Amino acid sequence: QVQLVESGGGLVQPGGSLRLSCAASGSIVSINRMGWYRQAPGNQRELVAHATSGGITNYADSVKGRFTISRDYAQNTVYQQMNSLKPEDTAVYYCNIHFPVTLREYWGQGTQVTVSS
C-alpha cells in the first residue's frame, strides 16, 4: 500500500501563484511516476503534469510555461509550482503515483485550487 498526502491548495487571485506538495509513504518501488491530475466540476479528470523516477517530465499543453513539476527523490515527494494562474485552473488537484512494473497506481485525497478575484 502507498499513502499520498497533499498540501498547498487554496484561493488565489488570477495571475497569482501556488505550490502543491505531495508526500508518498509505504511500499514505494524505485521505478515510478508521480504527478498531478485535476478535475473541475462537470469535467473529467485530466493530467496536469507528471515526472518519472528517471527525470522525464510531461505537461498538459494548457499549463506549459506556467507550471513546473519537481521531485525530491529521497523524500518521495513531488511538487508543482503553479504560476500565472487563471480562473480555468480552478479544480480539485489530485496527486498520483504510478508503478509501471506492477501497473498499480494510487491517488491522494485531492486539494482544492480556486483562482478567482
N, C-alpha and C positions, 0 to 999 in steps of 0.2 A: 504493500500500500504506500501511496505517496500523498502527502498533505501539502496544499498550497495556501499560503496566507498572503493576501494582497493588502496594500495600503496606498494612500496617496490621492484618492479621488476627492472631488469636491466641486464647488461652484466657482467659476472664473469668468471674467468678462471676455468678450471677443478680443483676440489679439494677445491674450494672456498665456501663461504657461502653467503646466502641472507636471509633476513627476510621479509616475506609478512605480511601485516596487512589489515584487512577488518572491517570497522565500519558499523553497521546496525542502521538505524533510521526509525521511522514511527510506524506502528501498529504491535508491536512485542509481540507475545504471549509468555509467560514464558517457555512453553514446546516447545522446538525446537531443531534443529540440525544444526550446522554451519560447513562449511568445504570448502575444496578446490578441484577443478577438474582442469584438464589440457587437452589441445588439441594441438597436434603437426600437422604440415601440412600433409594432407593426411590421418590423423588418426581420429578415433572417440574420442569424449570427454570421459575422464576416471576419475574415482575417485582417488584422491591422499590421502586425509585423511579427516575425519570428527570427530566432538566431539559433544555429546548430552548435553543438559542442565543438565542432571543427571551425567555428568562426564565420560561417556563411550566414548572411542576413538576407531577409526578403521583406519588402514593404508593399502594402497596398498603394496603388497609384495615387489615391486621394490624400495620402499622408506623406508621400515622398518630399523631402526637403524641409519638412516641418517636424517630423517625429524621428527620434533616434532610439534604437534599442541597443542595450548593452548588457553584458553578463559579468557577474563575479563568480567564476567557476569554483573557487574554493568554498564559497558560501552558498552555492546552489541558488543564487538569486539572479533574477532578471529585472532590469529597469526599463522604463520607457519615458524618455523626456519628450514632452509634447509642447511645442512652441507654436506661436501664431494660431492659437485655437480659434475655431469657427463654430457657430451655432450648430452646424451639421455634424460636428464631432460629438455632440451630446448623445450619450448612450451609457449602458452598463458595460464596463470593460472586464473581461474575464481572462485570467491567467491560464495558460495551458502548458502542460509538459507532455511530450510525445516520445515514446521509445520505439525507434524503427525496427529493432530486432524482434521485440515481442508484439509490436503493434498496439501496445496498451497506451492509453492516454488518460490524463487526469485534469480536472478543472478546479479552479478556485471558486469562491462563493460569489465573486463579482463585486465591483466597486463602481459607484455612480460618478460619472463625469457630466457636469452640466455647464454649458457655455452660454451665458446669457447676460445681457446688460440690465 
